Structure formats: C-alpha cells, structure tokens
Amino acid sequence: MNTLYITGAGVSAASGIPTFRGEDGYWTIGSKNYTPMEMATRAMYKNAPKEFLAWYYHRFATYRNHGPNDVHHWLSDKNLITQNIDGLDGKAGNKNYIAIHGRLDQMTLFHHQGDDVTPFAAPWEKVDESCLHDSLFEVFNIKNRSPELNYSFKPFVLLFDEYYTELYRISEAQKRMSNADKIVFMGTSFSVNITQMAIEIARDYNIPIEVVDPEPAHILHPNVSYKKMTALEYIQNN
C-alpha cells in the first residue's frame, strides 16, 4: 500500500521542540513589539529585518542541535511530507521527504517568489550573540538596513505572505497526494493550506484518511478514521 504521511509540529514535540499553537508554542510567544503572525512574513523581513532574524534565531535556531525521536526514525523510510522546518526527518535518515514549508537549517538567496534558487546550509553557528543584530546582518548579507533582492539571503522558510512554489516541491507534493492509497495525518492542527489541499485531493480521488492526534481535529471527508493517541503511541501499534 502506498501510504502518504503528512506530519505537523506534534511529531517533533518529543524532541523538545515546542508546537506552534500549544501553550508554549511559537504563535503564543511573539517578539517585544510584534505578534508572531506579524513576525513570520516577508513584509517583516523587508521592513524590520533585525526583529525578524532575531526572532527566528531565538525561536528556532536555538533548537538546531535537537535530535530526531522515535517517530522520525520510524518515518525514515516512509513516503513523507512534513510541515515542520526543524530538519529532523533528514537527521533521521529520510532521503526523499518533502519539507513543504522549508528547513531552518538552510537558506536561499533573497529572491522573487518563483525564481529558481537552490537552498544551502545556513551558518547559524557563526552568529555571535554578544552583537546579535550585527552578526545576523553579516550572516544574511544585509548591508543597508534592509535585505536586497538577489544579494542578501533569507531563511529557507515559507512565510505567511508567501505561496507554495517549486522551491518547496509543491507539484511533487500534490502528485504524491493524488497517487496515495491512504493519507495519514500525524500531529497537525489542520490550520495551514497544505493540509486543506491534501483533504481536497483525498475527496476528489476517494482516498481514505487517518488522523493521529490525542485531540484530533474533525475534518469533512467521507472516509476518515480518528486515532486518539500520540504519534509515538501510533507507531508502537503499527
């Protein structure tokens, strides 16, 4: 059976990475002056790059040395699309998973959306916290208080005011969805576009769905089963 797994932040919680919308989540903790929904935008990067980069550094890059957990290892040979940007599926050995929202351990040239660019390793380890903003500007090649197109760099992360492009392998993701015999959602709140896209494709192609979550969100689909358990409990039973 060709099962497609689509994972969210709940899968990485056991690795010590807070979920986005839990009590300790990134979307409940903003910066001093901005809400998280304002921070994670292309507009914020252009207009307030110091705040933007410092927020990403503190909220995400500080977890860059966290390792994969048993769920990531179980998924390492599976057909996988993850919403997570922590790169833990790659650390677990999955060679062909789709990081549909990017990976924070990588960055790209700051480009017009849709341009053909290649992600490469982000040197977060070069950031000097004693002069954080200046150091971040140096790492991301920002010279004049604002990132410059095709010169500065940007974290390889899909922001709220951006859209899915081939950089994020969106066509391949849609093909994997339509070719699946079953789609299993693990640890996701169904609050992002990619999960809604998958549900619509599953309806169109009559693909059964499983939802794995201790408090699963109910979705509109004629053939869905709910597994009220953590991802770790699920893999122990499969």
N, C-alpha and C positions, 0 to 999 in steps of 0.2 A: 504494500500500500504506500502511495506517495503522500505522506503526511507533511504538511507545512506547519511549522511552529512560528508564532508571532509573539515575541516577548516584550514585556514592559518593565518598569522600574522595580516591580515586586520581585523579579528574579534576582536582582543584584542586592537586595536588602540584606541577605545573609552574608554578603561580602563586606558589610559595614558601610554601604553607600545609601544615604537616605533616599526614600522615594520622593517624588516631586510634590505630591499633594497630601502626604501624611502630615502629622503634627510637627515633625521635624524636617519637613520637605523643603525643597528649594523654592517652591512657589509660595511658601508661607514666610520665607526669610528674604527680605529684599536688601538693598543697599541702604545707606543712610538717607538718601534723598529720593530714591525711586522704588517703585514696586517691582517685583520680579517680572511681571508681564511687560513692563516698560523696559526693563533691562535687556531682555533677550530679543532684541530687534536690531535689524540692520541700521535703522534710523539712529538708535542709541550709539551704535559703534561709530557712525559718522559724526554725530554731534557731541558725544561725551565719551570718547574712547578710553580715557583714564578710568572712569567709573565702570565701563563695560568690561575692560580687560581685568581690572582688579576683582570684579565680581566673579568672573569665570575662574580666575586664578584661585580665589578663596573657596568658591563653592564646588568646583570640580577638580581642578588640578591638584589640590591637596590630597585627593583620593587616587592619584595616578599610580601609586605603589600598592594599592589593594589588589589581592589576587582573586581568581575565579573560585566559585564554590562548587558544590557537588552538582548543582543544576547545570551550570555552564559546562562542566565536564561531560555530563550526560547528553547535552545538546551538541557536543563537539563534532559528531558525525551525522548530524541531522540537517534536514532542509530548513533553514532558519532565516527569518527576518527579525531584526531587533530594533526597537525604538530607542534603545539605550546608547549613549555616546561614550560609555566608560571603557570600551575596547576589551572587556573581559572575555567575550566569546572568542576573540582572536587569541588571547593569552591561554585559553583552554584548549586551543588547537583546531578550532573550526576554520578551515581554509577557504570556504566559499560562502560565508554568511553575508547577508546584506545589512549593513548599518544604515538604515533608511534615513536617520537623522544626523549621520556623520559620526565622527570619532574625535574626542577631545585630545587624544594623543597625537593628532595630526593637524596640519593647517594647509591652507591653499593661498595662492596669490589672491589678493582682493580684486574681484573681477565682476563684470556684469553677469547677472544670472543667465545661465545657458551657455556661457563661454566654455570652451574646452580647456580645463585646467586639471592638474594632477595633484592629489593630496601627497604630502610628505611629512616626515616626523616633525612634531612641534617641540622645540628645545626648551620646555618648561623648566628644566633643571638649571638653565642659565639665568633664570630670574633671581635677582638679588632683592630680598625683602627689605633690606635696610634703605634702599632707594627704589621702592616698588614701581612707582609710575614711570620713572625714567628708564628703569630696566625693562619694563614691559614694552615701552615705546621702542627701545633698541631691538628687542627680540622680534617685534612685529613690524619693524622698519617704518616707523611713523616719525616723520621729520618736522612737520609743520602743524602740530596740534590736531591733525585730522588725517585719517588714512587716505592714501592716494590710490586710485584705481590702477591696476596693473603695475604697481610698485610696492605698496605695503602688503602685509599678509593679514589673514583672517583665520580664526579658529575654524576648523572643518566641522561646523555645526549648522544645521538648518534652523534659521531663526523664524520668529513668529510672523514677520512681514516678508518672508521669502516663500518660495514654492518649490515643489519637488522637481528636480531636473535630472538629466542623465548622470551628473556628478554623483548623485545619490542612488543611481541604478534603478530609477523608478520603472522603466519599461520592463526590465528583468523581473522586478518585484511583482508587477501586475501579471506577467506571464506565469510566474511561479504560483500565484494565487489561482489563476484560471485552470492550471494544469493539476492542481492538488485533488486528491481523493478525499481528504479531510483537512480542516484547518483547526489547529489548537491554539487558543489564546492563553497565555500564561502571564499572570501578574500585571495586567493592564487595566486601566480605568476607562478605556474606550473614549477618551477625550481628545484624541488627535485624529487628523484627517486619514492617516494610513489605515487605522482600524475600521473606519467607516467605509473606506474604499474596499477593504477586504470583505466586509459584510455584504456590500452590494454585489460584488463579484460572486460570492458564495450563493447569494439568492439567484442570480442570473444563471448559474451553472449547476444549481441544486447540489451544492457541496455541503455536507454535514459539518457542524461546528461543535467544538468543545470549549468551554470557558472554565479555566482553572484559576480559582481565587478564593480565599477564605470568605470574602464578601462579594461574590460575583455580581457584576452589573448585568441586568437583564436586557437582552437585545431582541430586536424584531427579526426573527428568522424561523422558518417552519420546521427546521430540523436541528435543534440545539440541545446539548446536554450540559448541565452545570456540575462541576466538581468543586464542592465547597471545601477546599483544602489549599495548603500552600503548594508551591511548585515542588519543594523538596518532598512533601508527602506524596505528591503525584508520581514523581519518578520512582519512589520506593515501591509503588504499586504497579509499575509498568515496566 
